[in-house]
Amino acid sequence: MRKGKSIAVATLVCFLFLGGIIMSRTTQGAEVINIATAGIGGSYYPVGAGIAKIIDHYVEGATGTAEVTGASIENVKLLGRKKVRLAFVEPAFAGLPAYLGKKPFDKRIDIRCVSSLHFSTGSPVVLKKSGITKITDLKGKRVAVGKMGSMTSKATGYLFKAYGMSFDDMDIRYMGHSEAADALRDRSIDAAILVGAPPAASIMSIAATHDIDILSGDEQHMEKMKALKPGIGVFNIKKGTYKGVGHDSLVWMSGLTLLCNAEEKPDLIYEIVKGMYEHRDIIEKSHPAAKVITVENAVTDFGIPFHPGAIRYYKERGVWKR
């Protein structure tokens, strides 16, 4: 009995050992595509994990892995040091400055865009009872612009600058989105810059109980804003997106890009992008924000050149127009 048991154990150990060798060889033979994302909370990491899963299953000879990092600025530096192969990077305040060699980077990093991913819009929301109808009406008003030093506050600063205004012209309140939405409801502020991919939950929740309006920019001033800070985009929120808002609204847009080093092989990047958009359902299920990650939105231009391998796929799909 003991002898039979010993043989069984030995057989199992041998099987596991050989299995380990096979798995080791398979892993060693695959090209590891590690993706710098951000912390576990938020959208970066789960969307990155979705892309890694696609690479695992649909890019021959490659295995994908999503890595927890300190987000955009750290990610583009990791690309520059060749520590990662792909990286999630916000373009206006990290990606484009890195590509151009401007602060906070001390040298240029030769990066390329693989895909634009999901995006957020910064919508100036007011209650209709306030009588505020245009951006210049915010002078002297109590305006929530996000947390101090946040991307929201920085991008909003450029919007106001395009109109010849600054934070000094308003009673600025630095607060997070949930706090700002609550403050607008109880009228302790006059306006809030609320961020999210339309339709943003924070704006919808206010519109469910209050009559709201979104202050639209005009094309001339929005183009000026883009010139002041390349990498910030403009998005048109269609009328009817939010209850009671019966007009289109031009607002600022901050994107998220998937970047790589310029030297990555075109065939590899082509296969990654092809996998992403032929198996988009995996990405879409990864996080609610991923619903706007589409092949049509993938070619959104934030000023960072696209990788040739990515361009090849987008041309095949008929979405590359430039």
C-alpha positions as CSV (number, residue, x, y, z in Angstrom):
1,M,0.0,0.0,0.0
2,R,2.8,2.4,1.0
3,K,4.8,1.4,-2.1
4,G,1.8,2.2,-4.4
5,K,1.2,5.5,-2.6
6,S,4.9,6.4,-3.0
7,I,4.8,5.6,-6.7
8,A,1.7,7.8,-7.1
9,V,3.3,10.6,-5.3
10,A,6.5,10.3,-7.4
11,T,4.4,10.2,-10.6
12,L,2.6,13.4,-9.5
13,V,5.8,15.2,-8.6
14,C,7.3,14.2,-12.0
15,F,4.2,15.4,-13.8
16,L,4.2,18.7,-12.0
17,F,8.0,19.1,-12.7
18,L,7.6,18.3,-16.4
19,G,4.5,20.6,-16.5
20,G,6.6,23.3,-14.9
21,I,9.3,22.9,-17.5
22,I,6.7,23.1,-20.3
23,M,5.1,26.2,-18.8
24,S,8.5,27.8,-18.2
25,R,9.5,27.2,-21.8
26,T,6.2,28.6,-23.0
27,T,6.5,31.8,-20.9
28,Q,10.2,32.1,-21.8
29,G,9.4,31.8,-25.5
30,A,6.7,34.5,-25.4
31,E,7.5,38.2,-25.8
32,V,6.3,39.9,-22.6
33,I,4.3,43.1,-23.3
34,N,4.0,44.8,-19.9
35,I,1.5,47.7,-19.7
36,A,2.0,50.6,-17.2
37,T,-1.4,51.6,-15.9
38,A,-2.0,53.3,-12.5
39,G,-3.3,52.3,-9.1
40,I,-5.9,49.5,-8.6
41,G,-8.7,52.0,-8.2
42,G,-10.1,53.9,-11.1
43,S,-10.2,52.9,-14.8
44,Y,-6.6,52.6,-15.9
45,Y,-5.7,49.3,-14.3
46,P,-8.8,47.3,-15.2
47,V,-8.8,48.5,-18.8
48,G,-5.0,47.7,-19.0
49,A,-5.8,44.2,-17.7
50,G,-8.4,43.8,-20.4
51,I,-5.8,44.8,-23.1
52,A,-3.3,42.4,-21.5
53,K,-5.8,39.6,-21.7
54,I,-6.3,40.3,-25.4
55,I,-2.5,40.2,-26.0
56,D,-2.4,36.9,-24.2
57,H,-5.1,35.3,-26.3
58,Y,-4.9,37.0,-29.7
59,V,-1.3,38.2,-30.3
60,E,0.8,35.3,-31.4
61,G,4.1,34.9,-29.5
62,A,3.2,37.5,-26.9
63,T,1.9,37.6,-23.4
64,G,0.4,40.7,-21.7
65,T,0.5,41.9,-18.2
66,A,-0.9,45.1,-16.6
67,E,1.4,46.7,-14.0
68,V,0.3,48.9,-11.1
69,T,2.2,52.3,-11.3
70,G,1.9,55.9,-10.2
71,A,0.1,56.8,-13.5
72,S,0.8,59.1,-16.4
73,I,4.1,60.9,-15.5
74,E,5.7,57.8,-14.1
75,N,4.4,55.7,-17.0
76,V,6.0,57.8,-19.7
77,K,9.3,57.9,-17.8
78,L,9.1,54.1,-17.6
79,L,8.7,54.0,-21.4
80,G,11.7,56.3,-21.7
81,R,13.8,53.9,-19.6
82,K,12.5,50.9,-21.6
83,K,11.0,49.4,-18.4
84,V,7.6,48.8,-20.0
85,R,6.4,48.2,-23.6
86,L,3.1,50.1,-23.4
87,A,1.8,52.8,-21.1
88,F,-1.4,54.6,-20.3
89,V,-0.7,58.3,-20.4
90,E,-2.8,61.5,-20.2
91,P,-1.6,63.5,-23.2
92,A,-1.9,67.2,-22.3
93,F,0.1,67.3,-19.1
94,A,2.3,64.2,-19.5
95,G,2.4,62.6,-23.0
96,L,2.9,65.7,-25.2
97,P,5.4,67.4,-22.8
98,A,7.4,64.2,-22.8
99,Y,7.4,64.0,-26.6
100,L,8.4,67.7,-26.9
101,G,11.0,67.5,-24.1
102,K,9.2,70.1,-21.9
103,K,8.6,70.3,-18.2
104,P,8.2,68.2,-16.1
105,F,10.6,66.2,-18.3
106,D,14.3,67.1,-18.6
107,K,14.7,65.5,-22.0
108,R,12.6,64.4,-25.0
109,I,11.2,60.9,-24.9
110,D,10.6,59.4,-28.4
111,I,7.1,57.9,-28.0
112,R,4.3,57.1,-30.4
113,C,0.6,56.7,-30.0
114,V,-0.9,53.3,-30.3
115,S,-4.5,54.3,-29.6
116,S,-6.5,57.0,-28.0
117,L,-8.6,55.3,-25.3
118,H,-11.3,56.7,-23.1
119,F,-11.7,60.4,-22.4
120,S,-13.3,62.8,-19.9
121,T,-15.0,66.1,-20.6
122,G,-14.9,69.1,-18.3
123,S,-18.4,70.6,-18.3
124,P,-19.2,73.9,-16.6
125,V,-22.5,73.1,-15.0
126,V,-24.9,75.6,-13.5
127,L,-28.5,75.7,-12.3
128,K,-30.8,77.5,-14.7
129,K,-32.2,79.6,-11.8
130,S,-28.7,81.2,-11.5
131,G,-29.2,83.2,-14.7
132,I,-25.7,82.3,-15.8
133,T,-25.7,81.6,-19.5
134,K,-22.1,81.9,-20.8
135,I,-18.6,81.4,-19.5
136,T,-17.8,85.0,-19.1
137,D,-20.8,85.3,-16.7
138,L,-18.7,83.3,-14.2
139,K,-16.7,86.4,-13.2
140,G,-17.3,87.1,-9.6
141,K,-19.1,83.8,-9.1
142,R,-18.3,80.8,-6.8
143,V,-16.9,78.1,-9.1
144,A,-15.7,74.6,-8.2
145,V,-12.7,73.6,-10.4
146,G,-11.6,70.3,-9.0
147,K,-9.0,69.6,-6.4
148,M,-6.0,72.0,-6.2
149,G,-3.3,70.9,-8.7
150,S,-5.6,68.4,-10.4
151,M,-5.9,67.9,-14.1
152,T,-9.4,69.3,-13.9
153,S,-8.2,72.6,-12.3
154,K,-5.3,72.9,-14.8
155,A,-7.4,72.3,-17.9
156,T,-10.1,74.7,-16.6
157,G,-7.5,77.3,-16.1
158,Y,-6.6,77.2,-19.8
159,L,-10.3,77.4,-20.7
160,F,-10.7,80.6,-18.7
161,K,-7.4,82.0,-20.0
162,A,-8.7,81.6,-23.6
163,Y,-11.5,84.0,-22.5
164,G,-9.2,86.5,-21.0
165,M,-10.1,85.4,-17.5
166,S,-8.2,83.8,-14.6
167,F,-9.0,82.2,-11.3
168,D,-8.5,85.6,-9.7
169,D,-11.7,86.8,-11.4
170,M,-13.8,84.2,-9.5
171,D,-14.3,82.9,-6.0
172,I,-12.6,79.6,-6.7
173,R,-13.5,76.5,-4.7
174,Y,-11.1,73.5,-4.8
175,M,-13.1,70.4,-4.2
176,G,-13.6,66.9,-5.7
177,H,-16.4,66.1,-8.1
178,S,-18.8,64.5,-5.6
179,E,-18.4,67.4,-3.2
180,A,-18.8,69.9,-6.0
181,A,-22.0,68.2,-7.3
182,D,-23.5,68.3,-3.7
183,A,-22.5,72.0,-3.3
184,L,-24.2,72.9,-6.6
185,R,-27.4,71.1,-5.5
186,D,-27.6,73.1,-2.3
187,R,-26.5,76.3,-4.1
188,S,-23.5,76.9,-1.9
189,I,-21.6,77.4,-5.2
190,D,-22.8,78.9,-8.5
191,A,-21.0,76.6,-11.0
192,A,-19.0,73.4,-11.0
193,I,-16.6,71.9,-13.6
194,L,-17.7,68.3,-13.5
195,V,-15.7,65.7,-15.3
196,G,-16.6,62.4,-16.9
197,A,-17.3,60.7,-20.2
198,P,-20.8,61.9,-21.3
199,P,-23.3,61.1,-20.0
200,A,-21.4,61.7,-16.7
201,A,-23.2,60.2,-13.7
202,S,-22.5,63.2,-11.5
203,I,-24.2,65.6,-14.0
204,M,-27.1,63.2,-14.6
205,S,-27.8,62.9,-10.9
206,I,-28.1,66.7,-10.6
207,A,-30.3,66.9,-13.7
208,A,-32.6,64.3,-12.2
209,T,-33.7,66.8,-9.4
210,H,-32.7,70.2,-10.7
211,D,-33.0,72.2,-13.9
212,I,-29.4,72.5,-15.2
213,D,-27.5,74.1,-18.0
214,I,-24.0,73.5,-19.4
215,L,-22.1,76.5,-20.4
216,S,-20.9,76.0,-24.0
217,G,-17.7,77.5,-25.3
218,D,-17.6,79.0,-28.8
219,E,-15.4,77.6,-31.6
220,Q,-13.0,80.6,-31.6
221,H,-12.3,80.5,-27.9
222,M,-12.0,76.7,-27.8
223,E,-9.5,76.8,-30.6
224,K,-7.6,79.4,-28.6
225,M,-7.6,77.1,-25.6
226,K,-6.2,74.3,-27.6
227,A,-3.4,76.5,-28.9
228,L,-2.6,77.6,-25.3
229,K,-2.3,74.0,-24.2
230,P,-1.8,71.5,-26.9
231,G,-3.1,68.1,-25.9
232,I,-6.4,69.5,-24.5
233,G,-9.2,68.6,-26.9
234,V,-12.7,69.9,-27.5
235,F,-15.8,67.7,-27.4
236,N,-19.3,68.6,-28.5
237,I,-21.9,67.2,-26.1
238,K,-25.0,66.8,-28.2
239,K,-28.3,68.4,-27.0
240,G,-30.5,66.0,-25.1
241,T,-27.5,64.2,-23.6
242,Y,-28.5,65.7,-20.2
243,K,-32.1,66.3,-19.2
244,G,-33.2,69.9,-19.8
245,V,-30.1,70.9,-21.9
246,G,-31.5,71.7,-25.3
247,H,-28.4,72.8,-27.1
248,D,-25.0,71.4,-28.1
249,S,-22.2,72.2,-25.7
250,L,-18.5,72.6,-26.6
251,V,-16.5,71.7,-23.6
252,W,-12.8,70.8,-22.9
253,M,-11.8,67.2,-23.2
254,S,-8.9,65.3,-21.6
255,G,-8.0,62.0,-23.2
256,L,-6.1,58.9,-22.3
257,T,-3.7,57.5,-24.7
258,L,-1.9,54.1,-25.1
259,L,1.7,54.9,-25.9
260,C,4.8,52.9,-26.9
261,N,8.4,53.7,-27.9
262,A,8.9,54.8,-31.5
263,E,11.2,51.8,-32.1
264,E,8.6,49.1,-31.5
265,K,8.1,46.8,-34.5
266,P,5.2,47.8,-36.7
267,D,3.9,44.2,-37.1
268,L,3.7,43.8,-33.3
269,I,1.8,47.1,-32.8
270,Y,-0.5,46.2,-35.7
271,E,-1.4,42.9,-34.1
272,I,-2.0,44.5,-30.7
273,V,-4.3,47.2,-32.2
274,K,-6.0,44.6,-34.3
275,G,-6.6,42.4,-31.2
276,M,-8.0,45.4,-29.3
277,Y,-10.6,46.4,-31.8
278,E,-11.6,42.9,-33.1
279,H,-12.1,41.8,-29.5
280,R,-13.3,45.1,-28.1
281,D,-16.0,43.4,-26.0
282,I,-13.2,42.3,-23.5
283,I,-12.1,46.0,-23.1
284,E,-15.7,47.2,-22.8
285,K,-16.5,44.8,-20.0
286,S,-13.4,45.8,-18.0
287,H,-14.8,49.2,-16.7
288,P,-17.8,51.5,-17.4
289,A,-15.5,54.2,-18.8
290,A,-14.4,51.8,-21.5
291,K,-17.7,52.1,-23.4
292,V,-16.2,55.0,-25.4
293,I,-13.1,53.0,-26.5
294,T,-14.0,52.4,-30.1
295,V,-11.9,52.2,-33.3
296,E,-13.5,55.5,-34.4
297,N,-12.3,57.3,-31.2
298,A,-9.0,55.5,-31.3
299,V,-7.6,58.0,-33.9
300,T,-8.3,61.1,-31.9
301,D,-5.3,63.4,-32.3
302,F,-3.8,64.8,-29.1
303,G,-0.5,65.9,-30.8
304,I,1.6,62.7,-30.3
305,P,2.3,61.0,-33.6
306,F,0.8,57.6,-34.2
307,H,2.9,54.5,-34.6
308,P,3.1,53.2,-38.2
309,G,1.8,49.8,-37.1
310,A,-1.3,51.4,-35.6
311,I,-1.8,53.6,-38.7
312,R,-1.8,50.6,-40.9
313,Y,-4.7,49.0,-39.0
314,Y,-6.7,52.2,-38.8
315,K,-6.3,52.6,-42.6
316,E,-7.6,49.1,-43.1
317,R,-10.7,50.0,-41.0
318,G,-11.2,53.2,-42.9
319,V,-11.0,55.5,-39.8
320,W,-7.7,57.1,-40.6
321,K,-8.5,60.3,-42.5
322,R,-5.3,62.3,-42.4
